[in-house]
């Protein structure tokens, strides 16, 4: 089972992370005006500079309950 921790918990933005080889996998829910953007991304930490990330999967869902369900699937 993956070790997952909460990194942000605001009404408009929630983010969880789990360690992977060479970085972290992120699960993000962001409240948009008409929907919820749900993103699974790979955070890439290199030796120099700011971390980058690569989006692995992205969905626009109609409600927060559906967004949380999608994050649960990924976890």
N, CA, C and O atoms as a printed pandas DataFrame, in Angstrom:
     atom_number atom_name residue_name chain_id  residue_number  x_coord  y_coord  z_coord
0              1         N          UNK        A               1    0.837   -1.180    0.000
1              2        CA          UNK        A               1    0.000    0.000    0.000
2              3         C          UNK        A               1    0.886    1.249    0.000
3              4         O          UNK        A               1    1.895    1.299    0.704
4              5         N          UNK        A               2    0.507    2.250   -0.787
5              6        CA          UNK        A               2    1.274    3.480   -0.891
6              7         C          UNK        A               2    1.153    4.314    0.383
7              8         O          UNK        A               2    0.088    4.376    0.998
8              9         N          UNK        A               3    2.250    4.950    0.767
9             10        CA          UNK        A               3    2.220    5.902    1.872
10            11         C          UNK        A               3    1.862    7.264    1.281
11            12         O          UNK        A               3    2.630    7.827    0.501
12            13         N          UNK        A               4    0.701    7.788    1.652
13            14        CA          UNK        A               4    0.196    9.038    1.082
14            15         C          UNK        A               4    0.044   10.063    2.196
15            16         O          UNK        A               4   -0.412    9.744    3.294
16            17         N          UNK        A               5    0.435   11.307    1.897
17            18        CA          UNK        A               5    0.250   12.361    2.887
18            19         C          UNK        A               5   -0.386   13.590    2.242
19            20         O          UNK        A               5   -0.191   13.860    1.057
20            21         N          UNK        A               6   -1.147   14.323    3.044
21            22        CA          UNK        A               6   -1.841   15.534    2.609
22            23         C          UNK        A               6   -0.852   16.689    2.615
23            24         O          UNK        A               6   -0.171   16.917    3.615
24            25         N          UNK        A               7   -0.767   17.427    1.499
25            26        CA          UNK        A               7    0.155   18.560    1.426
26            27         C          UNK        A               7   -0.573   19.902    1.440
27            28         O          UNK        A               7   -0.031   20.887    1.940
28            29         N          UNK        A               8   -1.794   19.958    0.896
29            30        CA          UNK        A               8   -2.633   21.166    0.909
30            31         C          UNK        A               8   -4.062   20.743    1.182
31            32         O          UNK        A               8   -4.520   19.714    0.685
32            33         N          UNK        A               9   -4.776   21.551    1.985
33            34        CA          UNK        A               9   -6.182   21.257    2.263
34            35         C          UNK        A               9   -6.947   22.566    2.419
35            36         O          UNK        A               9   -7.232   23.000    3.535
36            37         N          UNK        A              10   -7.275   23.188    1.293
37            38        CA          UNK        A              10   -8.062   24.416    1.255
38            39         C          UNK        A              10   -9.384   24.113    0.559
39            40         O          UNK        A              10   -9.466   23.137   -0.187
40            41         N          UNK        A              11  -10.422   24.921    0.779
41            42        CA          UNK        A              11  -11.703   24.648    0.101
42            43         C          UNK        A              11  -11.576   24.595   -1.429
43            44         O          UNK        A              11  -12.272   23.815   -2.080
44            45         N          UNK        A              12  -10.692   25.419   -2.001
45            46        CA          UNK        A              12  -10.564   25.478   -3.459
46            47         C          UNK        A              12   -9.413   24.631   -4.010
47            48         O          UNK        A              12   -9.266   24.517   -5.226
48            49         N          UNK        A              13   -8.596   24.034   -3.136
49            50        CA          UNK        A              13   -7.431   23.274   -3.612
50            51         C          UNK        A              13   -7.036   22.222   -2.580
51            52         O          UNK        A              13   -6.800   22.540   -1.414
52            53         N          UNK        A              14   -6.968   20.976   -3.018
53            54        CA          UNK        A              14   -6.524   19.883   -2.150
54            55         C          UNK        A              14   -5.437   19.112   -2.895
55            56         O          UNK        A              14   -5.519   18.923   -4.108
56            57         N          UNK        A              15   -4.420   18.668   -2.157
57            58        CA          UNK        A              15   -3.318   17.953   -2.801
58            59         C          UNK        A              15   -2.765   16.890   -1.856
59            60         O          UNK        A              15   -2.567   17.136   -0.666
60            61         N          UNK        A              16   -2.523   15.710   -2.409
61            62        CA          UNK        A              16   -1.897   14.601   -1.691
62            63         C          UNK        A              16   -0.645   14.202   -2.455
63            64         O          UNK        A              16   -0.543   14.454   -3.656
64            65         N          UNK        A              17    0.308   13.582   -1.771
65            66        CA          UNK        A              17    1.548   13.139   -2.422
66            67         C          UNK        A              17    1.969   11.787   -1.872
67            68         O          UNK        A              17    1.677   11.441   -0.728
68            69         N          UNK        A              18    2.665   11.028   -2.718
69            70        CA          UNK        A              18    3.262    9.762   -2.301
70            71         C          UNK        A              18    4.648    9.658   -2.939
71            72         O          UNK        A              18    4.805    9.977   -4.118
72            73         N          UNK        A              19    5.655    9.216   -2.180
73            74        CA          UNK        A              19    7.007    9.104   -2.733
74            75         C          UNK        A              19    7.080    8.048   -3.843
75            76         O          UNK        A              19    6.440    6.999   -3.760
76            77         N          UNK        A              20    7.870    8.344   -4.878
77            78        CA          UNK        A              20    8.157    7.395   -5.956
78            79         C          UNK        A              20    9.651    7.484   -6.257
79            80         O          UNK        A              20   10.354    8.313   -5.678
80            81         N          UNK        A              21   10.126    6.648   -7.144
81            82        CA          UNK        A              21   11.532    6.727   -7.545
82            83         C          UNK        A              21   11.785    8.062   -8.237
83            84         O          UNK        A              21   11.160    8.357   -9.256
84            85         N          UNK        A              22   12.673    8.852   -7.708
85            86        CA          UNK        A              22   13.054   10.107   -8.337
86            87         C          UNK        A              22   12.097   11.257   -8.115
87            88         O          UNK        A              22   12.225   12.280   -8.789
88            89         N          UNK        A              23   11.150   11.144   -7.208
89            90        CA          UNK        A              23   10.230   12.253   -6.971
90            91         C          UNK        A              23    8.999   11.831   -6.201
91            92         O          UNK        A              23    9.059   10.970   -5.323
92            93         N          UNK        A              24    7.882   12.450   -6.544
93            94        CA          UNK        A              24    6.608   12.166   -5.885
94            95         C          UNK        A              24    5.501   12.093   -6.925
95            96         O          UNK        A              24    5.586   12.721   -7.980
96            97         N          UNK        A              25    4.464   11.325   -6.621
97            98        CA          UNK        A              25    3.243   11.326   -7.419
98            99         C          UNK        A              25    2.252   12.207   -6.670
99           100         O          UNK        A              25    2.064   12.043   -5.464
100          101         N          UNK        A              26    1.616   13.144   -7.375
101          102        CA          UNK        A              26    0.675   14.084   -6.774
102          103         C          UNK        A              26   -0.738   13.792   -7.238
103          104         O          UNK        A              26   -0.960   13.379   -8.376
104          105         N          UNK        A              27   -1.693   14.010   -6.343
105          106        CA          UNK        A              27   -3.119   13.912   -6.658
106          107         C          UNK        A              27   -3.720   15.252   -6.256
107          108         O          UNK        A              27   -3.668   15.631   -5.086
108          109         N          UNK        A              28   -4.288   15.967   -7.214
109          110        CA          UNK        A              28   -4.725   17.345   -6.991
110          111         C          UNK        A              28   -6.196   17.501   -7.368
111          112         O          UNK        A              28   -6.643   16.988   -8.393
112          113         N          UNK        A              29   -6.939   18.217   -6.525
113          114        CA          UNK        A              29   -8.309   18.630   -6.846
114          115         C          UNK        A              29   -8.337   20.147   -6.749
115          116         O          UNK        A              29   -8.008   20.715   -5.707
116          117         N          UNK        A              30   -8.730   20.804   -7.837
117          118        CA          UNK        A              30   -8.827   22.264   -7.840
118          119         C          UNK        A              30  -10.230   22.676   -8.249
119          120         O          UNK        A              30  -10.736   22.234   -9.280
120          121         N          UNK        A              31  -10.858   23.524   -7.444
121          122        CA          UNK        A              31  -12.204   24.024   -7.737
122          123         C          UNK        A              31  -12.107   25.060   -8.836
123          124         O          UNK        A              31  -11.399   26.058   -8.701
124          125         N          UNK        A              32  -12.822   24.821   -9.930
125          126        CA          UNK        A              32  -12.922   25.751  -11.045
126          127         C          UNK        A              32  -14.298   26.417  -10.972
127          128         O          UNK        A              32  -15.135   25.977  -10.184
128          129         N          UNK        A              33  -14.562   27.457  -11.762
129          130        CA          UNK        A              33  -15.879   28.106  -11.694
130          131         C          UNK        A              33  -17.058   27.154  -11.938
131          132         O          UNK        A              33  -18.088   27.271  -11.274
132          133         N          UNK        A              34  -16.919   26.213  -12.883
133          134        CA          UNK        A              34  -18.048   25.343  -13.240
134          135         C          UNK        A              34  -17.835   23.865  -12.940
135          136         O          UNK        A              34  -18.749   23.064  -13.132
136          137         N          UNK        A              35  -16.652   23.490  -12.475
137          138        CA          UNK        A              35  -16.376   22.069  -12.238
138          139         C          UNK        A              35  -15.177   21.905  -11.306
139          140         O          UNK        A              35  -14.695   22.869  -10.710
140          141         N          UNK        A              36  -14.713   20.674  -11.196
141          142        CA          UNK        A              36  -13.533   20.357  -10.393
142          143         C          UNK        A              36  -12.497   19.715  -11.303
143          144         O          UNK        A              36  -12.781   18.718  -11.967
144          145         N          UNK        A              37  -11.306   20.281  -11.335
145          146        CA          UNK        A              37  -10.193   19.730  -12.104
146          147         C          UNK        A              37   -9.459   18.742  -11.200
147          148         O          UNK        A              37   -9.044   19.092  -10.095
148          149         N          UNK        A              38   -9.303   17.508  -11.677
149          150        CA          UNK        A              38   -8.619   16.462  -10.918
150          151         C          UNK        A              38   -7.401   16.028  -11.730
151          152         O          UNK        A              38   -7.521   15.654  -12.896
152          153         N          UNK        A              39   -6.235   16.080  -11.103
153          154        CA          UNK        A              39   -4.985   15.807  -11.815
154          155         C          UNK        A              39   -4.139   14.801  -11.040
155          156         O          UNK        A              39   -3.990   14.888   -9.821
156          157         N          UNK        A              40   -3.597   13.853  -11.782
157          158        CA          UNK        A              40   -2.568   12.947  -11.263
158          159         C          UNK        A              40   -1.286   13.355  -11.982
159          160         O          UNK        A              40   -1.246   13.376  -13.213
160          161         N          UNK        A              41   -0.235   13.679  -11.224
161          162        CA          UNK        A              41    0.997   14.180  -11.831
162          163         C          UNK        A              41    2.217   13.585  -11.143
163          164         O          UNK        A              41    2.147   13.134  -10.000
164          165         N          UNK        A              42    3.323   13.592  -11.851
165          166        CA          UNK        A              42    4.612   13.138  -11.311
166          167         C          UNK        A              42    5.449   14.380  -11.046
167          168         O          UNK        A              42    5.758   15.134  -11.968
168          169         N          UNK        A              43    5.815   14.591   -9.788
169          170        CA          UNK        A              43    6.697   15.686   -9.407
170          171         C          UNK        A              43    8.127   15.205   -9.600
171          172         O          UNK        A              43    8.516   14.160   -9.078
172          173         N          UNK        A              44    8.898   15.967  -10.345
173          174        CA          UNK        A              44   10.263   15.575  -10.668
174          175         C          UNK        A              44   11.226   16.523   -9.960
175          176         O          UNK        A              44   11.260   17.721  -10.240
176          177         N          UNK        A              45   12.002   15.967   -9.043
177          178        CA          UNK        A              45   12.964   16.763   -8.286
178          179         C          UNK        A              45   14.348   16.470   -8.843
179          180         O          UNK        A              45   14.827   15.337   -8.794
180          181         N          UNK        A              46   14.979   17.504   -9.372
181          182        CA          UNK        A              46   16.313   17.346   -9.943
182          183         C          UNK        A              46   17.343   17.968   -9.008
183          184         O          UNK        A              46   16.990   18.570   -7.994
184          185         N          UNK        A              47   18.594   17.821   -9.350
185          186        CA          UNK        A              47   19.679   18.313   -8.499
186          187         C          UNK        A              47   19.678   19.842   -8.383
187          188         O          UNK        A              47   20.068   20.383   -7.349
188          189         N          UNK        A              48   19.242   20.536   -9.436
189          190        CA          UNK        A              48   19.290   21.999   -9.431
190          191         C          UNK        A              48   17.952   22.571   -9.872
191          192         O          UNK        A              48   17.219   21.961  -10.650
192          193         N          UNK        A              49   17.654   23.750   -9.359
193          194        CA          UNK        A              49   16.470   24.478   -9.795
194          195         C          UNK        A              49   15.182   24.010   -9.140
195          196         O          UNK        A              49   15.184   23.158   -8.252
196          197         N          UNK        A              50   14.094   24.585   -9.598
197          198        CA          UNK        A              50   12.775   24.255   -9.070
198          199         C          UNK        A              50   12.299   22.912   -9.600
199          200         O          UNK        A              50   12.675   22.513  -10.703
200          201         N          UNK        A              51   11.476   22.211   -8.830
201          202        CA          UNK        A              51   10.935   20.939   -9.322
202          203         C          UNK        A              51    9.996   21.167  -10.506
203          204         O          UNK        A              51    9.360   22.215  -10.615
204          205         N          UNK        A              52    9.920   20.192  -11.371
205          206        CA          UNK        A              52    8.980   20.214  -12.478
206          207         C          UNK        A              52    7.959   19.120  -12.268
207          208         O          UNK        A              52    8.066   18.337  -11.325
208          209         N          UNK        A              53    6.966   19.060  -13.145
209          210        CA          UNK        A              53    6.020   17.957  -13.044
210          211         C          UNK        A              53    5.492   17.581  -14.416
211          212         O          UNK        A              53    5.502   18.377  -15.355
212          213         N          UNK        A              54    5.033   16.345  -14.501
213          214        CA          UNK        A              54    4.457   15.817  -15.731
214          215         C          UNK        A              54    3.050   15.330  -15.398
215          216         O          UNK        A              54    2.870   14.518  -14.490
216          217         N          UNK        A              55    2.054   15.826  -16.132
217          218        CA          UNK        A              55    0.671   15.396  -15.914
218          219         C          UNK        A              55    0.509   13.993  -16.482
219          220         O          UNK        A              55    0.793   13.752  -17.655
220          221         N          UNK        A              56    0.046   13.065  -15.637
221          222        CA          UNK        A              56   -0.168   11.683  -16.052
222          223         C          UNK        A              56   -1.616   11.439  -16.462
223          224         O          UNK        A              56   -1.893   10.646  -17.362
224          225         N          UNK        A              57   -2.536   12.132  -15.789
225          226        CA          UNK        A              57   -3.966   11.973  -16.071
226          227         C          UNK        A              57   -4.688   13.220  -15.573
227          228         O          UNK        A              57   -4.304   13.806  -14.561
228          229         N          UNK        A              58   -5.747   13.624  -16.297
229          230        CA          UNK        A              58   -6.487   14.839  -15.946
230          231         C          UNK        A              58   -7.959   14.642  -16.281
231          232         O          UNK        A              58   -8.298   14.092  -17.329
232          233         N          UNK        A              59   -8.837   15.099  -15.374
233          234        CA          UNK        A              59  -10.284   14.986  -15.585
234          235         C          UNK        A              59  -10.978   16.246  -15.097
235          236         O          UNK        A              59  -10.535   16.863  -14.129
236          237         N          UNK        A              60  -12.065   16.634  -15.761
237          238        CA          UNK        A              60  -12.951   17.691  -15.294
238          239         C          UNK        A              60  -14.237   17.018  -14.854
239          240         O          UNK        A              60  -14.932   16.405  -15.664
240          241         N          UNK        A              61  -14.556   17.132  -13.567
241          242        CA          UNK        A              61  -15.725   16.459  -13.010
242          243         C          UNK        A              61  -16.696   17.484  -12.441
243          244         O          UNK        A              61  -16.302   18.592  -12.076
244          245         N          UNK        A              62  -17.961   17.105  -12.371
245          246        CA          UNK        A              62  -19.016   18.058  -12.031
246          247         C          UNK        A              62  -19.127   18.401  -10.551
247          248         O          UNK        A              62  -19.629   19.471  -10.206
248          249         N          UNK        A              63  -18.666   17.510   -9.665
249          250        CA          UNK        A              63  -18.820   17.790   -8.232
250          251         C          UNK        A              63  -17.630   17.257   -7.437
251          252         O          UNK        A              63  -16.853   16.434   -7.919
252          253         N          UNK        A              64  -17.512   17.748   -6.214
253          254        CA          UNK        A              64  -16.368   17.384   -5.375
254          255         C          UNK        A              64  -16.381   15.909   -4.989
255          256         O          UNK        A              64  -15.327   15.286   -4.860
256          257         N          UNK        A              65  -17.568   15.358   -4.806
257          258        CA          UNK        A              65  -17.677   13.944   -4.444
258          259         C          UNK        A              65  -17.074   13.054   -5.539
259          260         O          UNK        A              65  -16.346   12.107   -5.239
260          261         N          UNK        A              66  -17.374   13.357   -6.796
261          262        CA          UNK        A              66  -16.805   12.612   -7.927
262          263         C          UNK        A              66  -15.290   12.798   -7.993
263          264         O          UNK        A              66  -14.556   11.859   -8.299
264          265         N          UNK        A              67  -14.829   14.012   -7.706
265          266        CA          UNK        A              67  -13.393   14.298   -7.726
266          267         C          UNK        A              67  -12.666   13.488   -6.650
267          268         O          UNK        A              67  -11.606   12.919   -6.910
268          269         N          UNK        A              68  -13.233   13.436   -5.452
269          270        CA          UNK        A              68  -12.627   12.652   -4.371
270          271         C          UNK        A              68  -12.623   11.162   -4.697
271          272         O          UNK        A              68  -11.681   10.448   -4.355
272          273         N          UNK        A              69  -13.680   10.699   -5.358
273          274        CA          UNK        A              69  -13.756    9.290   -5.766
274          275         C          UNK        A              69  -12.635    8.957   -6.759
275          276         O          UNK        A              69  -12.015    7.897   -6.671
276          277         N          UNK        A              70  -12.382    9.867   -7.700
277          278        CA          UNK        A              70  -11.317    9.659   -8.694
278          279         C          UNK        A              70   -9.952    9.570   -8.000
279          280         O          UNK        A              70   -9.140    8.710   -8.341
280          281         N          UNK        A              71   -9.697   10.447   -7.034
281          282        CA          UNK        A              71   -8.434   10.399   -6.292
282          283         C          UNK        A              71   -8.322    9.072   -5.548
283          284         O          UNK        A              71   -7.243    8.481   -5.507
284          285         N          UNK        A              72   -9.406    8.600   -4.965
285          286        CA          UNK        A              72   -9.397    7.305   -4.270
286          287         C          UNK        A              72   -9.022    6.169   -5.223
287          288         O          UNK        A              72   -8.293    5.257   -4.836
288          289         N          UNK        A              73   -9.512    6.215   -6.463
289          290        CA          UNK        A              73   -9.160    5.196   -7.470
290          291         C          UNK        A              73   -7.647    5.180   -7.709
291          292         O          UNK        A              73   -7.041    4.112   -7.799
292          293         N          UNK        A              74   -7.048    6.355   -7.810
293          294        CA          UNK        A              74   -5.615    6.457   -8.083
294          295         C          UNK        A              74   -4.772    5.988   -6.911
295          296         O          UNK        A              74   -3.686    5.442   -7.101
296          297         N          UNK        A              75   -5.268    6.199   -5.708
297          298        CA          UNK        A              75   -4.497    5.858   -4.508
298          299         C          UNK        A              75   -4.419    4.368   -4.377
299          300         O          UNK        A              75   -3.813    3.862   -3.432
